[in-house]
Amino acid sequence: MSPTRPPAQPRRSHAPAPTSVYGATKLAQEHLLMAWAGAHDVITTVFRLQNVYGPGQSLTNSYTGIVSLFSQLARRGESIPLYEDGAITRDFVLIDDVADAIASVLDRADAPAGPLDIGTGVATTISDLARSIAEFHGAPAPHLTGKFRDGDVRHAACEIAPTEEALGWAPRFDLTAGVAALQEWIDRVDPR
């Protein structure tokens, strides 16, 4: 018996069109998974995770994200360096909200097919993130370096309304609460 497919997701305002190798490989993996699922008549929900951070993340791996990196610098009382003009935007989502989204789909008989964005739906500048972390630790204000990373995407945030509708899920933590949760965890596991 074939599973019943839920209605198609609402149309998004931006079709995925990666401009970086990283983004292109993520989209290619999504296409492979969806092609396999279609060939085997399996309903597959794909989560497009935004910039995930929070308690439990590595504090030494430079690939785990800038929230952890900025936190380490601010804890040492250093000024956080900002690339370009500091106005690069990202959608930062606390791991607790990601876990809630995953849990909301696991036991559903009517799991939605296709991709769903998991984030806050809020585009936050790197400068605002750095300032929030610096203020938490009483560190000097962040500073612009003028440096840039080849192939970096200038703006990346998601639309969560389709996810909220499909899952009955919504993020619980804004950036201020999430940053505080991470800093408090860091202080517990790595006392100064």
N, C-alpha and C positions, 0 to 999 in steps of 0.2 A: 504494500500500500504506500503510495507517495505521500510525503508530508504536505500539509496545506501551507501554501506560501502566504505570508502576511502581505498587506498592501505595500506597494512601492513607497520608498521614503520620499518626503517632500523634496522638490528640486532645490538644490543649493545655488547660491548666487555666484559661486566660483567653482569652475571645474578644475580638478587637479591638473596642474601643468608644471611639474617640478623643473627648477632651474639649476639644481645641484645634483651631483652624482648620488649623494646620500638620499635625497628626496626621490630621485628616479628609481633607486633600488628598492626603497620602501613601497612605492607604487607598483613596481614590477612584482614584488612578492605578493602584494594584495591581489593583483590580477591572476597570478598563478593559483593562489588559493581559491579564488572565486571560480576559475575555470575548472579546477578539480571538483569543487563542490557542485557545480552545474552538471558536470559529466556523470556524477554519482548521485544526483538528485538529493543532495544534502543541503539543508539550510545552514548557512554559515554567516555568523555575525563577526564582522571585523571592526576592531576598535582602533581608531586613529588617535593615538595618545599624543598629547601635546607635550610641553616641557614638564616632565614629572620630577618632583623633588619631595624630600621629606625625611622624617626619622627613619633610620636604617640604611640610608644610602652611603656609599663609600665616601670617605673623607680624604682619600689619598689618590683616587683614580681621576685623572684630569678629564676623562670622557664622561663622567657622570653629570656634568652640567655646571653652569655658572653659579647657581644658587649656593652649592657647596663650596665652590672656589671663592666666591665673594665672601662667604661666611668665615672661611679660614683667614682671609686677609684682614677683615674687620676685627676679628677676635684678637689678632696680633697688633691691632692698633695702626694698621697700614691703610693708606688711601687706596680705594679700589680703582684700578685703571679701566677706562671705558674706551672701546673702539669706536671709530668713526666719530659721530657727533653725539653718541649716547642715546640717539632716538630710534635705534633698532628696536622693534617690538617683538614680543613673544607672549604666548599664552601659558602662564605658569600654573600648574595644577598640583595640588597636594596629593601624595600617594594615598591618603585615606579616602579621598574622593574617587580616585581610580579604582581602589578596592571595592568601594560601594557600587560603582558602575558595573564592574565584573560580576559581583555577587547578584546584582539585580537581573542578570540575564541567565545565570547558570541553571536555575531550576524552572525556567519558563518553558511551557509547551509551545508557546507562541513567540519564540525568539525571533526578532526581526532579521530579515535577510539583508546582507550588504553592509556597507561601511557606516560607522557611527563615530562622530567626533567626540572625544573625551577631553575636556578642558574646562575652563571657566567661561569661555566666550568673551574674555576681556583681554584686549591687547595692551600689554604693559611695556613701557619703555625700559630698556636696560638701565638707563639712568635712574628711573623711579625705583626699580628693584634694588640697585646698589645703594641709593640714598636710604631706603628703608632698613637695609641690613646694617649700614654704617651707623644710623641713628640708634638702632637696637644696642649696638656695642659701644656707642660713644666714640666711634672712630672718626678720623678726619673725613671731610667731604670727598666724594669720588672725583677723579680728575680725567679729563680727556687726553688720550694719547695720540690721536690721529692715525693710529694703526688700523688695519682692516684685515679680514680673512678672505682670501680668494674664494669665490663661489658662494659666499655666505648670503643667505636670503635676508633682505632688508626687513620685511614684515611677515610675521606668521602668527595667526590666531585662527580660531575655529568658530563655527556656528553650532551652538549646542541645542537650539530649539528642536531640531528633528530628533536628537537623542533624548531630550527631556520628554518629548511626546511619545516616542517609541518605547522608552523604558520606565517612564514615571520617575526618572532619576534627575537630580540636580546637584551641582556641587554645593557643599556646606561651608567651605572655607574660602575666604577672600585672601588676597596676598598678605595683608597685615597679619592675620591669624595664622596663616601657613608659615610665614617667615618666623614668627615667634615660636611656633611649635618646633620647627627645625632647630632654631638656636638653643632652645631649652634642652632638646635632646642632645645636641652637640656638647653643651655644658655638662650634662650628666655623664656621657660616655668618654669625654676627653677634657677632664677638669684642667683648668689653667694652673 
